[in-house]
Amino acid sequence: MIIEIEGEAISWSKRGSCGNSGCTDPECGCALCGRPIGVADDDLRWDGHDEDCAGCELCEVPLILFRGEGKNTEQASFHHACFKKIAFFRSQAGHGE
């Protein structure tokens, strides 16, 4: 379930992301905070980065939600931390099955 956050708005995109990490296009950034998700491939921080890493800022992949159908489909990409601000999981409340 997605909950509403007072003063925060989710930016839904009809076009969707280009798929390039760290892209600064507003359609590609986080639907909540607007910042780029991930780090561009040409960023110097990748030099010497551990290939087996899966949990740092360089390796972050967006969490993507879709709504609508067919030509009316929209998408919203999020940083995992931003998504946690708006998501309420029943299992966290002790009501999961």
KOLGU-4560 file (N, C-alpha, C; in nm, 3 decimals, padded with zeros to 5 digits):
<recs>
<n_xx: 00.085 n_yy: -00.117 n_zz: 00.000 ca_xx: 00.000 ca_yy: 00.000 ca_zz: 00.000 c_xx: 00.090 c_yy: 00.124 c_zz: 00.000 mol: A seq: 1 type: MET>
<n_xx: 00.056 n_yy: 00.221 n_zz: -00.078 ca_xx: 00.129 ca_yy: 00.348 ca_zz: -00.081 c_xx: 00.050 c_yy: 00.449 c_zz: 00.001 mol: A seq: 2 type: ILE>
<n_xx: 00.119 n_yy: 00.516 n_zz: 00.091 ca_xx: 00.050 ca_yy: 00.615 ca_zz: 00.174 c_xx: 00.087 c_yy: 00.756 c_zz: 00.127 mol: A seq: 3 type: ILE>
<n_xx: 00.000 n_yy: 00.849 n_zz: 00.154 ca_xx: 00.023 ca_yy: 00.987 ca_zz: 00.116 c_xx: 00.112 c_yy: 01.055 c_zz: 00.219 mol: A seq: 4 type: GLU>
<n_xx: 00.203 n_yy: 01.136 n_zz: 00.172 ca_xx: 00.288 ca_yy: 01.215 ca_zz: 00.261 c_xx: 00.251 c_yy: 01.360 c_zz: 00.243 mol: A seq: 5 type: ILE>
<n_xx: 00.216 n_yy: 01.424 n_zz: 00.351 ca_xx: 00.177 ca_yy: 01.564 ca_zz: 00.343 c_xx: 00.292 c_yy: 01.647 c_zz: 00.289 mol: A seq: 6 type: GLU>
<n_xx: 00.265 n_yy: 01.726 n_zz: 00.185 ca_xx: 00.367 ca_yy: 01.814 ca_zz: 00.128 c_xx: 00.458 c_yy: 01.745 c_zz: 00.028 mol: A seq: 7 type: GLY>
<n_xx: 00.448 n_yy: 01.615 n_zz: 00.015 ca_xx: 00.532 ca_yy: 01.541 ca_zz: -00.080 c_xx: 00.444 c_yy: 01.494 c_zz: -00.195 mol: A seq: 8 type: GLU>
<n_xx: 00.495 n_yy: 01.503 n_zz: -00.315 ca_xx: 00.420 ca_yy: 01.458 ca_zz: -00.431 c_xx: 00.505 c_yy: 01.362 c_zz: -00.513 mol: A seq: 9 type: ALA>
<n_xx: 00.443 n_yy: 01.258 n_zz: -00.561 ca_xx: 00.511 ca_yy: 01.164 ca_zz: -00.649 c_xx: 00.500 c_yy: 01.215 c_zz: -00.791 mol: A seq: 10 type: ILE>
<n_xx: 00.610 n_yy: 01.220 n_zz: -00.859 ca_xx: 00.613 ca_yy: 01.266 ca_zz: -00.997 c_xx: 00.607 c_yy: 01.145 c_zz: -01.090 mol: A seq: 11 type: SER>
<n_xx: 00.492 n_yy: 01.122 n_zz: -01.152 ca_xx: 00.473 ca_yy: 01.010 ca_zz: -01.244 c_xx: 00.516 c_yy: 01.052 c_zz: -01.384 mol: A seq: 12 type: TRP>
<n_xx: 00.577 n_yy: 00.961 n_zz: -01.456 ca_xx: 00.628 ca_yy: 00.990 ca_zz: -01.589 c_xx: 00.559 c_yy: 00.903 c_zz: -01.694 mol: A seq: 13 type: SER>
<n_xx: 00.516 n_yy: 00.964 n_zz: -01.803 ca_xx: 00.460 ca_yy: 00.888 ca_zz: -01.914 c_xx: 00.572 c_yy: 00.834 c_zz: -02.003 mol: A seq: 14 type: LYS>
<n_xx: 00.683 n_yy: 00.905 n_zz: -02.009 ca_xx: 00.795 ca_yy: 00.865 ca_zz: -02.094 c_xx: 00.880 c_yy: 00.757 c_zz: -02.029 mol: A seq: 15 type: ARG>
<n_xx: 00.904 n_yy: 00.769 n_zz: -01.899 ca_xx: 00.988 ca_yy: 00.673 ca_zz: -01.829 c_xx: 01.135 c_yy: 00.709 c_zz: -01.836 mol: A seq: 16 type: GLY>
<n_xx: 01.214 n_yy: 00.634 n_zz: -01.768 ca_xx: 01.358 ca_yy: 00.658 ca_zz: -01.757 c_xx: 01.431 c_yy: 00.613 c_zz: -01.882 mol: A seq: 17 type: SER>
<n_xx: 01.545 n_yy: 00.677 n_zz: -01.908 ca_xx: 01.629 ca_yy: 00.637 ca_zz: -02.022 c_xx: 01.710 c_yy: 00.512 c_zz: -01.988 mol: A seq: 18 type: CYS>
<n_xx: 01.720 n_yy: 00.480 n_zz: -01.859 ca_xx: 01.792 ca_yy: 00.361 ca_zz: -01.817 c_xx: 01.938 c_yy: 00.382 c_zz: -01.784 mol: A seq: 19 type: GLY>
<n_xx: 01.988 n_yy: 00.505 n_zz: -01.799 ca_xx: 02.128 ca_yy: 00.534 ca_zz: -01.769 c_xx: 02.143 c_yy: 00.580 c_zz: -01.625 mol: A seq: 20 type: ASN>
<n_xx: 02.227 n_yy: 00.510 n_zz: -01.549 ca_xx: 02.250 ca_yy: 00.545 ca_zz: -01.409 c_xx: 02.302 c_yy: 00.688 c_zz: -01.398 mol: A seq: 21 type: SER>
<n_xx: 02.249 n_yy: 00.761 n_zz: -01.301 ca_xx: 02.296 ca_yy: 00.896 ca_zz: -01.275 c_xx: 02.244 c_yy: 01.002 c_zz: -01.370 mol: A seq: 22 type: GLY>
<n_xx: 02.152 n_yy: 00.967 n_zz: -01.459 ca_xx: 02.097 ca_yy: 01.064 ca_zz: -01.555 c_xx: 02.030 c_yy: 01.179 c_zz: -01.479 mol: A seq: 23 type: CYS>
<n_xx: 02.055 n_yy: 01.301 n_zz: -01.523 ca_xx: 02.001 ca_yy: 01.419 ca_zz: -01.455 c_xx: 01.868 c_yy: 01.468 c_zz: -01.514 mol: A seq: 24 type: THR>
<n_xx: 01.817 n_yy: 01.402 n_zz: -01.617 ca_xx: 01.688 ca_yy: 01.438 ca_zz: -01.674 c_xx: 01.581 c_yy: 01.417 c_zz: -01.567 mol: A seq: 25 type: ASP>
<n_xx: 01.492 n_yy: 01.514 n_zz: -01.546 ca_xx: 01.388 ca_yy: 01.500 ca_zz: -01.443 c_xx: 01.301 c_yy: 01.374 c_zz: -01.460 mol: A seq: 26 type: PRO>
<n_xx: 01.283 n_yy: 01.327 n_zz: -01.582 ca_xx: 01.204 ca_yy: 01.206 ca_zz: -01.607 c_xx: 01.276 c_yy: 01.081 c_zz: -01.558 mol: A seq: 27 type: GLU>
<n_xx: 01.407 n_yy: 01.091 n_zz: -01.537 ca_xx: 01.487 ca_yy: 00.974 ca_zz: -01.499 c_xx: 01.518 c_yy: 00.969 c_zz: -01.350 mol: A seq: 28 type: CYS>
<n_xx: 01.500 n_yy: 01.078 n_zz: -01.281 ca_xx: 01.535 ca_yy: 01.085 ca_zz: -01.139 c_xx: 01.428 c_yy: 01.026 c_zz: -01.049 mol: A seq: 29 type: GLY>
<n_xx: 01.453 n_yy: 01.035 n_zz: -00.921 ca_xx: 01.361 ca_yy: 00.984 ca_zz: -00.820 c_xx: 01.229 c_yy: 01.060 c_zz: -00.825 mol: A seq: 30 type: CYS>
<n_xx: 01.119 n_yy: 00.986 n_zz: -00.824 ca_xx: 00.986 ca_yy: 01.046 ca_zz: -00.833 c_xx: 00.947 c_yy: 01.122 c_zz: -00.707 mol: A seq: 31 type: ALA>
<n_xx: 01.023 n_yy: 01.106 n_zz: -00.600 ca_xx: 00.991 ca_yy: 01.175 ca_zz: -00.477 c_xx: 01.084 c_yy: 01.294 c_zz: -00.452 mol: A seq: 32 type: LEU>
<n_xx: 01.216 n_yy: 01.270 n_zz: -00.457 ca_xx: 01.310 ca_yy: 01.378 ca_zz: -00.426 c_xx: 01.365 c_yy: 01.448 c_zz: -00.550 mol: A seq: 33 type: CYS>
<n_xx: 01.354 n_yy: 01.384 n_zz: -00.668 ca_xx: 01.399 ca_yy: 01.445 ca_zz: -00.792 c_xx: 01.547 c_yy: 01.429 c_zz: -00.824 mol: A seq: 34 type: GLY>
<n_xx: 01.625 n_yy: 01.375 n_zz: -00.731 ca_xx: 01.768 ca_yy: 01.359 ca_zz: -00.756 c_xx: 01.794 c_yy: 01.238 c_zz: -00.846 mol: A seq: 35 type: ARG>
<n_xx: 01.907 n_yy: 01.239 n_zz: -00.918 ca_xx: 01.942 ca_yy: 01.124 ca_zz: -01.001 c_xx: 01.955 c_yy: 00.997 c_zz: -00.917 mol: A seq: 36 type: PRO>
<n_xx: 01.927 n_yy: 00.884 n_zz: -00.981 ca_xx: 01.941 ca_yy: 00.754 ca_zz: -00.915 c_xx: 02.062 c_yy: 00.684 c_zz: -00.973 mol: A seq: 37 type: ILE>
<n_xx: 02.151 n_yy: 00.640 n_zz: -00.886 ca_xx: 02.272 ca_yy: 00.574 ca_zz: -00.932 c_xx: 02.379 c_yy: 00.673 c_zz: -00.972 mol: A seq: 38 type: GLY>
<n_xx: 02.488 n_yy: 00.621 n_zz: -01.023 ca_xx: 02.604 ca_yy: 00.701 ca_zz: -01.060 c_xx: 02.643 c_yy: 00.667 c_zz: -01.204 mol: A seq: 39 type: VAL>
<n_xx: 02.668 n_yy: 00.768 n_zz: -01.283 ca_xx: 02.703 ca_yy: 00.748 ca_zz: -01.425 c_xx: 02.824 c_yy: 00.656 c_zz: -01.441 mol: A seq: 40 type: ALA>
<n_xx: 02.826 n_yy: 00.581 n_zz: -01.550 ca_xx: 02.935 ca_yy: 00.486 ca_zz: -01.576 c_xx: 03.071 c_yy: 00.554 c_zz: -01.588 mol: A seq: 41 type: ASP>
<n_xx: 03.074 n_yy: 00.680 n_zz: -01.630 ca_xx: 03.203 ca_yy: 00.749 ca_zz: -01.647 c_xx: 03.251 c_yy: 00.820 c_zz: -01.520 mol: A seq: 42 type: ASP>
<n_xx: 03.178 n_yy: 00.803 n_zz: -01.409 ca_xx: 03.218 ca_yy: 00.864 ca_zz: -01.281 c_xx: 03.346 c_yy: 00.797 c_zz: -01.231 mol: A seq: 43 type: ASP>
<n_xx: 03.441 n_yy: 00.876 n_zz: -01.186 ca_xx: 03.570 ca_yy: 00.825 ca_zz: -01.140 c_xx: 03.560 c_yy: 00.733 c_zz: -01.018 mol: A seq: 44 type: LEU>
<n_xx: 03.449 n_yy: 00.743 n_zz: -00.945 ca_xx: 03.432 ca_yy: 00.657 ca_zz: -00.828 c_xx: 03.422 c_yy: 00.509 c_zz: -00.864 mol: A seq: 45 type: ARG>
<n_xx: 03.395 n_yy: 00.480 n_zz: -00.990 ca_xx: 03.387 ca_yy: 00.340 ca_zz: -01.034 c_xx: 03.526 c_yy: 00.277 c_zz: -01.042 mol: A seq: 46 type: TRP>
<n_xx: 03.631 n_yy: 00.359 n_zz: -01.059 ca_xx: 03.767 ca_yy: 00.305 ca_zz: -01.068 c_xx: 03.800 c_yy: 00.229 c_zz: -00.940 mol: A seq: 47 type: ASP>
<n_xx: 03.836 n_yy: 00.104 n_zz: -00.954 ca_xx: 03.873 ca_yy: 00.023 ca_zz: -00.838 c_xx: 03.756 c_yy: -00.025 c_zz: -00.756 mol: A seq: 48 type: GLY>
<n_xx: 03.634 n_yy: -00.005 n_zz: -00.805 ca_xx: 03.516 ca_yy: -00.049 ca_zz: -00.731 c_xx: 03.506 c_yy: -00.201 c_zz: -00.736 mol: A seq: 49 type: HIS>
<n_xx: 03.466 n_yy: -00.261 n_zz: -00.626 ca_xx: 03.452 ca_yy: -00.407 ca_zz: -00.616 c_xx: 03.335 c_yy: -00.454 c_zz: -00.702 mol: A seq: 50 type: ASP>
<n_xx: 03.362 n_yy: -00.543 n_zz: -00.796 ca_xx: 03.259 ca_yy: -00.594 ca_zz: -00.887 c_xx: 03.148 c_yy: -00.669 c_zz: -00.814 mol: A seq: 51 type: GLU>
<n_xx: 03.179 n_yy: -00.726 n_zz: -00.698 ca_xx: 03.081 ca_yy: -00.805 ca_zz: -00.624 c_xx: 02.996 c_yy: -00.722 c_zz: -00.528 mol: A seq: 52 type: ASP>
<n_xx: 03.021 n_yy: -00.592 n_zz: -00.521 ca_xx: 02.945 ca_yy: -00.504 ca_zz: -00.432 c_xx: 02.800 c_yy: -00.495 c_zz: -00.483 mol: A seq: 53 type: CYS>
<n_xx: 02.708 n_yy: -00.487 n_zz: -00.390 ca_xx: 02.568 ca_yy: -00.474 ca_zz: -00.431 c_xx: 02.489 c_yy: -00.382 c_zz: -00.338 mol: A seq: 54 type: ALA>
<n_xx: 02.559 n_yy: -00.301 n_zz: -00.259 ca_xx: 02.483 ca_yy: -00.222 ca_zz: -00.164 c_xx: 02.528 c_yy: -00.079 c_zz: -00.145 mol: A seq: 55 type: GLY>
<n_xx: 02.613 n_yy: -00.028 n_zz: -00.231 ca_xx: 02.660 ca_yy: 00.109 ca_zz: -00.212 c_xx: 02.588 c_yy: 00.204 c_zz: -00.308 mol: A seq: 56 type: CYS>
<n_xx: 02.614 n_yy: 00.334 n_zz: -00.295 ca_xx: 02.552 ca_yy: 00.435 ca_zz: -00.379 c_xx: 02.580 c_yy: 00.411 c_zz: -00.527 mol: A seq: 57 type: GLU>
<n_xx: 02.698 n_yy: 00.361 n_zz: -00.558 ca_xx: 02.733 ca_yy: 00.335 ca_zz: -00.698 c_xx: 02.645 c_yy: 00.225 c_zz: -00.758 mol: A seq: 58 type: LEU>
<n_xx: 02.609 n_yy: 00.129 n_zz: -00.677 ca_xx: 02.536 ca_yy: 00.011 ca_zz: -00.726 c_xx: 02.385 c_yy: 00.024 c_zz: -00.716 mol: A seq: 59 type: CYS>
<n_xx: 02.336 n_yy: 00.132 n_zz: -00.658 ca_xx: 02.192 ca_yy: 00.144 ca_zz: -00.637 c_xx: 02.115 c_yy: 00.141 c_zz: -00.769 mol: A seq: 60 type: GLU>
<n_xx: 02.013 n_yy: 00.060 n_zz: -00.773 ca_xx: 01.922 ca_yy: 00.054 ca_zz: -00.887 c_xx: 01.787 c_yy: 00.105 c_zz: -00.840 mol: A seq: 61 type: VAL>
<n_xx: 01.711 n_yy: 00.168 n_zz: -00.929 ca_xx: 01.584 ca_yy: 00.224 ca_zz: -00.885 c_xx: 01.479 c_yy: 00.117 c_zz: -00.855 mol: A seq: 62 type: PRO>
<n_xx: 01.389 n_yy: 00.152 n_zz: -00.767 ca_xx: 01.270 ca_yy: 00.074 ca_zz: -00.744 c_xx: 01.164 c_yy: 00.142 c_zz: -00.831 mol: A seq: 63 type: LEU>
<n_xx: 01.100 n_yy: 00.068 n_zz: -00.920 ca_xx: 01.009 ca_yy: 00.129 ca_zz: -01.017 c_xx: 00.867 c_yy: 00.078 c_zz: -00.998 mol: A seq: 64 type: ILE>
<n_xx: 00.773 n_yy: 00.171 n_zz: -00.991 ca_xx: 00.631 ca_yy: 00.139 ca_zz: -00.985 c_xx: 00.566 c_yy: 00.180 c_zz: -01.117 mol: A seq: 65 type: LEU>
<n_xx: 00.464 n_yy: 00.106 n_zz: -01.155 ca_xx: 00.388 ca_yy: 00.138 ca_zz: -01.276 c_xx: 00.242 c_yy: 00.151 c_zz: -01.238 mol: A seq: 66 type: PHE>
<n_xx: 00.170 n_yy: 00.238 n_zz: -01.310 ca_xx: 00.026 ca_yy: 00.248 ca_zz: -01.293 c_xx: -00.036 c_yy: 00.273 c_zz: -01.430 mol: A seq: 67 type: ARG>
<n_xx: -00.160 n_yy: 00.235 n_zz: -01.444 ca_xx: -00.229 ca_yy: 00.252 ca_zz: -01.571 c_xx: -00.208 c_yy: 00.132 c_zz: -01.662 mol: A seq: 68 type: GLY>
<n_xx: -00.266 n_yy: 00.140 n_zz: -01.780 ca_xx: -00.255 ca_yy: 00.031 ca_zz: -01.877 c_xx: -00.232 c_yy: 00.086 c_zz: -02.016 mol: A seq: 69 type: GLU>
<n_xx: -00.166 n_yy: 00.005 n_zz: -02.098 ca_xx: -00.143 ca_yy: 00.040 ca_zz: -02.239 c_xx: -00.075 c_yy: 00.175 c_zz: -02.254 mol: A seq: 70 type: GLY>
<n_xx: -00.131 n_yy: 00.259 n_zz: -02.343 ca_xx: -00.072 ca_yy: 00.391 ca_zz: -02.370 c_xx: -00.085 c_yy: 00.486 c_zz: -02.251 mol: A seq: 71 type: LYS>
<n_xx: -00.166 n_yy: 00.450 n_zz: -02.154 ca_xx: -00.184 ca_yy: 00.534 ca_zz: -02.035 c_xx: -00.093 c_yy: 00.493 c_zz: -01.919 mol: A seq: 72 type: ASN>
<n_xx: 00.001 n_yy: 00.402 n_zz: -01.944 ca_xx: 00.091 ca_yy: 00.357 ca_zz: -01.839 c_xx: 00.187 c_yy: 00.469 c_zz: -01.799 mol: A seq: 73 type: THR>
<n_xx: 00.204 n_yy: 00.485 n_zz: -01.669 ca_xx: 00.300 ca_yy: 00.581 ca_zz: -01.615 c_xx: 00.394 c_yy: 00.505 c_zz: -01.523 mol: A seq: 74 type: GLU>
<n_xx: 00.513 n_yy: 00.563 n_zz: -01.504 ca_xx: 00.609 ca_yy: 00.499 ca_zz: -01.415 c_xx: 00.668 c_yy: 00.602 c_zz: -01.320 mol: A seq: 75 type: GLN>
<n_xx: 00.707 n_yy: 00.551 n_zz: -01.204 ca_xx: 00.774 ca_yy: 00.634 ca_zz: -01.103 c_xx: 00.892 c_yy: 00.554 c_zz: -01.050 mol: A seq: 76 type: ALA>
<n_xx: 01.012 n_yy: 00.612 n_zz: -01.058 ca_xx: 01.133 ca_yy: 00.548 ca_zz: -01.009 c_xx: 01.173 c_yy: 00.613 c_zz: -00.877 mol: A seq: 77 type: SER>
<n_xx: 01.223 n_yy: 00.532 n_zz: -00.785 ca_xx: 01.257 ca_yy: 00.582 ca_zz: -00.652 c_xx: 01.393 c_yy: 00.532 c_zz: -00.606 mol: A seq: 78 type: PHE>
<n_xx: 01.462 n_yy: 00.613 n_zz: -00.523 ca_xx: 01.571 ca_yy: 00.562 ca_zz: -00.441 c_xx: 01.504 c_yy: 00.470 c_zz: -00.339 mol: A seq: 79 type: HIS>
<n_xx: 01.570 n_yy: 00.368 n_zz: -00.295 ca_xx: 01.510 ca_yy: 00.278 ca_zz: -00.196 c_xx: 01.475 c_yy: 00.354 c_zz: -00.068 mol: A seq: 80 type: HIS>
<n_xx: 01.561 n_yy: 00.446 n_zz: -00.026 ca_xx: 01.534 ca_yy: 00.524 ca_zz: 00.096 c_xx: 01.411 c_yy: 00.613 c_zz: 00.080 mol: A seq: 81 type: ALA>
<n_xx: 01.392 n_yy: 00.670 n_zz: -00.038 ca_xx: 01.275 ca_yy: 00.755 ca_zz: -00.063 c_xx: 01.148 c_yy: 00.671 c_zz: -00.065 mol: A seq: 82 type: CYS>
<n_xx: 01.154 n_yy: 00.553 n_zz: -00.127 ca_xx: 01.037 ca_yy: 00.467 ca_zz: -00.132 c_xx: 00.993 c_yy: 00.426 c_zz: 00.008 mol: A seq: 83 type: PHE>
<n_xx: 01.089 n_yy: 00.404 n_zz: 00.096 ca_xx: 01.055 ca_yy: 00.365 ca_zz: 00.233 c_xx: 00.976 c_yy: 00.474 c_zz: 00.305 mol: A seq: 84 type: LYS>
<n_xx: 00.988 n_yy: 00.599 n_zz: 00.259 ca_xx: 00.912 ca_yy: 00.709 ca_zz: 00.320 c_xx: 00.764 c_yy: 00.701 c_zz: 00.287 mol: A seq: 85 type: LYS>
<n_xx: 00.731 n_yy: 00.638 n_zz: 00.176 ca_xx: 00.592 ca_yy: 00.636 ca_zz: 00.132 c_xx: 00.528 c_yy: 00.498 c_zz: 00.137 mol: A seq: 86 type: ILE>
<n_xx: 00.606 n_yy: 00.395 n_zz: 00.160 ca_xx: 00.552 ca_yy: 00.259 ca_zz: 00.159 c_xx: 00.527 c_yy: 00.210 c_zz: 00.300 mol: A seq: 87 type: ALA>
<n_xx: 00.419 n_yy: 00.147 n_zz: 00.319 ca_xx: 00.385 ca_yy: 00.085 ca_zz: 00.445 c_xx: 00.358 c_yy: -00.061 c_zz: 00.413 mol: A seq: 88 type: PHE>
<n_xx: 00.441 n_yy: -00.148 n_zz: 00.466 ca_xx: 00.426 ca_yy: -00.289 ca_zz: 00.440 c_xx: 00.351 c_yy: -00.354 c_zz: 00.556 mol: A seq: 89 type: PHE>
<n_xx: 00.247 n_yy: -00.427 n_zz: 00.525 ca_xx: 00.165 ca_yy: -00.489 ca_zz: 00.629 c_xx: 00.249 c_yy: -00.575 c_zz: 00.722 mol: A seq: 90 type: ARG>
<n_xx: 00.348 n_yy: -00.642 n_zz: 00.670 ca_xx: 00.430 ca_yy: -00.730 ca_zz: 00.755 c_xx: 00.506 c_yy: -00.652 c_zz: 00.861 mol: A seq: 91 type: SER>
<n_xx: 00.540 n_yy: -00.527 n_zz: 00.834 ca_xx: 00.610 ca_yy: -00.444 ca_zz: 00.932 c_xx: 00.517 c_yy: -00.404 c_zz: 01.046 mol: A seq: 92 type: GLN>
<n_xx: 00.389 n_yy: -00.403 n_zz: 01.021 ca_xx: 00.292 ca_yy: -00.364 ca_zz: 01.123 c_xx: 00.242 c_yy: -00.486 c_zz: 01.201 mol: A seq: 93 type: ALA>
<n_xx: 00.293 n_yy: -00.603 n_zz: 01.168 ca_xx: 00.251 ca_yy: -00.724 ca_zz: 01.238 c_xx: 00.122 c_yy: -00.782 c_zz: 01.185 mol: A seq: 94 type: GLY>
<n_xx: 00.077 n_yy: -00.734 n_zz: 01.067 ca_xx: -00.048 ca_yy: -00.782 ca_zz: 01.011 c_xx: -00.025 c_yy: -00.870 c_zz: 00.888 mol: A seq: 95 type: HIS>
<n_xx: 00.098 n_yy: -00.899 n_zz: 00.856 ca_xx: 00.127 ca_yy: -00.979 ca_zz: 00.736 c_xx: 00.092 c_yy: -01.125 c_zz: 00.756 mol: A seq: 96 type: GLY>
<n_xx: 00.075 n_yy: -01.190 n_zz: 00.646 ca_xx: 00.042 ca_yy: -01.333 ca_zz: 00.655 c_xx: 00.151 c_yy: -01.414 c_zz: 00.593 mol: A seq: 97 type: GLU>
</recs>
